[in-house]
Amino acid sequence: MIAEKTRAELLAFANTLADRAGDLLRDYHARADTPVEIKPDGSPVTLADKDCEKHLRAWIAEQFPAHGVIGEEFGEDRPDAEFVWILDPIDGTKSFIPRVPLYGLLFGLLYQGKPFLGVIEQPVPRQRVVGDGQRTLYNGRPAKVSSQRELSKALLLTTDIKNVAKYQDNAAWQRLLQATGTFRTWGDCYGHLMVAAGFGDIDHDRAHAVRDQPRAGSLSGRGRGHFRLEGRRPHRQRQHHRRQSLAARAGARRAQRLSRKGNFPPQKTPTASLMAQGQGSTGNVIAALSSFFIPGLGQLIQGRLLLATFMFVSACILWWFWLGWIIHLWSILNAALFKPKGN
């Protein structure tokens, strides 16, 4: 159990770390070029990544010399200590290199092997999320997650859709993609910040590494809704956790259930969507023109089989008495003014 005084001290220090590292990364962002190396695993690393982690380690050692550190660029230092910091100096190096400002700084703190706090710092837009398992703050204010409950209106965020099939069920991902209302590749840790702050509804990660665990810490807290990222307890090995990460409130929980079951709502075909748009729509104009030539045909196109049959049969009978024009006119007007349920 961490004393309140210690908790407050650690949270204050975490914000100080974010301030200092944010200043450092903004300075690198303003430079025209930054040397890039390719690591053995094929991923890029820049001078900014290394310099930022060196500074973070130095600041931590100065303030808390007994604390351990696990960093992306320089490995482990006392990983079995009571307090261990997890550092990812730039989450989204591929975005940083061309200066796309959606990269960020991730760091967190483990207490006795369990997440205690996590920070997502977006240095260029100056946005920050801090969570300690009790509350989550966005730029110093209590975070409020999205209240969106309909998957069809949800904003889905991710980093990379190219290699989803390599780590997850690509068919399930495609169903999720089609079922959500809006999709954007505002990824890396920025997607998690968007969800934590209530600007996004679902964030999808194709894979997690140990260094990404601060995301879970920063997004575990109590706002108006309590939510956390899926993930395992951080390991001390640099292994990827190939687990889907869908974070949000009710909309994301439903997305997770549906993606596992492969049971997303059926998608309308272009013709069905056109005919379901309501009064004054192109679909209704087409239906009305169809009924002009054959009474009931417009209703048939709109999916109203019984009414279409009634109008066609009635018109055929009444035309024997020269009164078929009544049904004919009714069929045209009815098709033109049709308003489907839910519109």
N, C-alpha and C positions, 0 to 999 in steps of 0.2 A: 504494500500500500504506500503510495507516494503522498507525503505531507503536502498540504495546500501551499505552504510557503515554497517548497521545492517545485511544485507544479507551476506556480506563477513565475518562478525564476527561470525555469526551463522554457516556458512559452515566450517570455520576454527575450531570452537569448535566441530562440528560433527566429523571431521577427527581426532581431538585429542581424543574424546571419543572412536572412533574405534581403535585408536592406543593402548590406555590404556586397553580397554576391550580385544583386541586381544592378548596382552601380558598375561593377566590373564587367558584366555581360553587356550592358548598354554601351560601354566604351568600346568593346570589341565589335558590337553591332555597327557602330559608326565608322569603323575602319573599312577601307576599300577592299582589303583582301586579308585572309587569315590562312596560314599554312595548314594543309590537310594531309593526313597520313591514312593509310588503309591498314586496319588491324588484321590479324590472322583469320578472324571469322568473316572477313570481307566488308565489315562495316567501317565507315569513316570516323576519324577522330581529328579534332582541330586543336590548335594551340590554346584556343579559348576553353575547350573542355578541360585540358590538363591544368591550365593556370587557375581556373576557377576551383577545381578540386583541391589543388595545393593550398590555396588560400583558405578554403573551408576547413581543411584538416588543421592548418596552423591556428586558426581562430578557435577551433574546438579544443585543441591541445592547450592553448593558453588559458582558456576559461575553465576547462574540465579535464585536467591531465590524466585522470583515471578512466575516462570514457574510452570505449573502443570505437573503431570506424571500419565500415565496409564500403569501399568506393568502386565505381565503375572502372576508373583508369589506373588506380594504384593499389588495388587489392585490399587485404585485411590487415588490421592492426588491433590486437586484443579483441577478437570476435566473441570471446566468452565473458567479457566484462558485464557488470550489472547493467550499465547503460551502453548501448551501441548505436552509433549514428549510421544511417544508410544514405549514401550520397550518389546522386546522378546529376552531375554539374550541368549538362545540357541534355534534356530529353527532347529529341528531335533534331539531332545534328544535321540530318539531311535537309531540314528546313532552315537551320541556321546558316549553312554554307551559302545559299543564294539570298540570305537575309529575309526570308519569309518569317514574320514576327510571331508565329504560333508556337515556336519552341519554348521551353521553359526549364526552370531549375526545380528538381525534385529532391527533397531530403526528408528524412524521418528519424525517429528515435525509438529504439526498442528498450523496454525495461524488463529485465529478467527473461529475455527472449520473446516478449510479446509486444506488439505495437502500442506505443504510448501516444505519439503525436506524429503528424505528417504535414508537410507544407508543399503547396504548388505555387511557385512564383513565376509570373509572366513578366519579364523585365521590361519589354518594349511597351506593351499596352498598360503596364503598371497595375496589374490585377494579381490578387493573392488570396489563396484559400488556406486556412489553418484549422486543423481539427485535432482534438485531444481525447476523443472517445466520449466526451461529455457534451461538447458543442462544436459546431463548425462555423467559422467566421469567414465572410467574404469582404475583403478590404476593411476589416475591423468591425463589421456589422454582422449580426446573426444571419446565417444563410437560410434562404427559403427555397426549397426545391420546387420544381414545377408541379402544378396541380392538374396537369393534363392527364385525363383518364382514357382517352380514346386513341388507340394505336393508329387509326387512320389520320389523325391530326398531329401525331407526334413528330418531333424533329430528331432524326437519327444522325449520329455523328460517328465517324471512324477515321482512321489514319490511312489505311492501305487496303484496297479491295482486291488488288492484283493477286495476292498470295493467300487469300482466305482459305482456299481449298487445301493448301499445304498443311494448315493447322486445325481446321474445323470442317464441319459439314457444310459444304458449299451450297447444296440444295436448300438447306434450312436458312442459310444466310440470304439467298436470293428471295425466299418467301418473305423473310423479315423486311428486306429492302423494298419489295413491292407493296407490302402491307402498311408501311409507314407513310405519313403525309409528305414529309420533306426530308431530303437526304443531302448532307454536306460533308466534305472531307476536311473538316476543321479538327484535325486529329492531334496525335501525340498527347501530352498532358493537358493541352488546351481543351480538348473535348471533355475531360473529367472536370475541369474547372467550370465549364459551361453548364454541366449537369448540376454540380454542387451549388452554383449561384442561381439556378432556376432558369437559365437561358436556353438550355437544351433539355431534352426528355430522355434520350437513350444514348449511351456511349458504348461502342463496341470495340473491344481489343482482340486482335487475332492471337496474341501471345503475350505473356508476361515474363520478365526476368526479375531476379532478386532486387535489382536496383529500382524497379518500378513499384516496390511495395509501399513507399511513402504515399502513393495515390490512395491506397486503401486507408491509411491512417488519417489522411486529411479529409477523406470523405466519410469517415465514421463519426457521427456526431448527432446531436439532436437539434433540428430546426423545427419547422412545423411538421416535418416528416422525418423519420429516421431512416437512413439508407446507407448502404455500404457497397463497395465493389466486391464481386466474387473473387476469391483467391485463397491460397493456402498460407499457412504460417510461413514467414520468410525462412528459407533454408540458408545454410552457410556455404552452399555450393552454388556456382553460377549456372544454374540450370533454368531453362525456360519452362514455365508452367503453361502448357498448352490448353488453357481453359478459356472458355468464352467469358467476356466481361461485359455485361449489360447492366448499366447503372441508371436508375431513375426511380421515380415513385411508382404509382399504380401502372402507368403505361409500360414501363420497363419490365415490371414483374410479369405482366401479362405477356409481353413479348418473349420473355424467357420460357414461360410455359408453352406458348404456341410454337416456338422454335424447336423445342424438344419433341413435341408431338407431331411437328410438321403439319399443323392444323390452322393455317392462317385463313382469314376470311377470303372467299373467292373473289377474284378480280374481275371486273366487268370488261367485256370486249368493247372495242371502239364503237360498234353499232349500238350495243346495249346502253353504253354511257350516253351516246348521242340522243337516244330515244327517252332517256330518263331525266332530261335537263329541265323540263317544265314549259310553262307558257311562254310563247314568243321565241322559243328555241328553234334552231335549225331542224331538229328532230321532229318537232310538232308541225313545222311547215311541210316537211316531206310527207308526214302522215296525212295531213289535210289534203295535199295534192293527190295522194294515193286514193283517198276516199272520194275525191272528185270523179275519178275514173271508175272505181268499183266501190260501192258502199260497203263499209266494214273493213276494207283493206288497211286503212290507216290504223284502226283499232288492233288489227292482227299484228301489224308491225310494232305497235306499242306493247304487245304482249297480253292484250285483253281478248282472249280467244272466245269466251262465251258471248261477250257483247258484239264482237265482230261477226260471229255466226248468226246471232239474232238480227243484226242490221241487214246482213246480206239476204237472209231468207225473207225477212219482212219486206224489203225493197222489191224482191222478185215477185212476191204475191201481190203487193199493192200496185205495181206497174200494170197489172192486168186491168186495174180500174183507174189508170192514169193518176194514181196518187203516190207513186213511188218516189216522186221528187221530195216528198216530206221527209222520208227516211234518208234519202240521199243528202239533203241539206243538213239534217241533224248529224249525220255521220261526219260531214266535213267540219262543222262547227265543234263537235265533240272532240275530234282529233286535234283541232287547232288549240282548243282551250284546256286540253288535258294537263293535269298537274299531278305527277306521281307522289305517293306518300313519302314524306321525309323531305320534300322540297319546299 
